[in-house]
């Protein structure tokens, strides 16, 4: 059981900054921030969960069965992540590529302390064992000072796991699979990394978030492992009997010239290659949702709508379905994971080809972070535009990718990757 306490905020922006700093005393932290971006499905403007009371950590073997059991037994809020490699628990697939980060395949925890922000109201939901700390925590949060964040001093040099000529070779191999009819589309990704390097995670996240201000920003910490994410994409959300998925496919750069910027958005909306990418993945998502949906309930609410973020224009579609009360929430995730926007079509064939051509184990990249509520409702983002950090190994990593279709030009796909990686490189290298 939890004790709930609500209070009005004089300045929610300042409070959010103080909250993230205050949270750093804990080993387990999940911070989710919509950055003021509003959509029809927002439950909260920001959420913080800290201090694990119970937890589940496992490799991919029987991972979804264990998550289902954990979610049912806690009957409480649980926060955590699903790595891309949980695909291996769903299908006869493997993940043998290089892994410099070494995150567990799945991790969830039941937090002692949850803090929810909606508008100008903050709500504290604390387990009874710590509810006597609400007032003292509130005082500590309000004393937290952004000036105490130390800046990283060590220069960071980003390396490429796949160099440009090799990238072109690999994309051409993927195109050969497409022309042969093995797949229609696949998301091909490459890693950028730094070894023997250290960062200040809060400083790095803050800079990345300021550059991008996305709707699904995340700061995740589990002991020495960090995710610093500026994700613009929702993977899947459940509200009662409604399930919502919002895949992104289609990217264009922004311009400081207003007229040129508007034209870039218009060109993206009308680009036949980008639209075909998006529609293929919408079909895949519709098929995935149908596995748990009531008959005839899968609907496409928005198709190929262009949204503008600080760094890029994105083409986003919204697909919804209805499920019965008896459907377990974890089953909805298991039957749609990994998300179609990060795999391809047909999904299993695409994932096999991805494994053969990519050089890095994806891990948390192209996985998801989010939470389950006690009711079984949930909300998860897609881990893209994100920096991953293993502090003990001093290993920093971020990956970017693009959808390869029959109409893909390897040079343009490479340029799209550089557009997507710009914010992460800028934050790390300065």
Helices and strands as residue ranges (DSSP letters): E 2-8, H 12-23, E 28-33, E 46-58, H 63-74, E 78-82, G 84-86, H 87-90, E 106-118, E 121-127, G 128-133, H 134-143, G 146-148, E 159-160, H 164-180, E 185-194, H 201-212, E 216-222, E 225-231, E 234-239, E 242-245, E 248-253, H 258-270, H 272-290, E 299-308, E 312-322, H 329-334, G 340-342, E 344-345, H 347-357, E 368-372, E 378-381, E 386-390, E 395-404, H 410-429
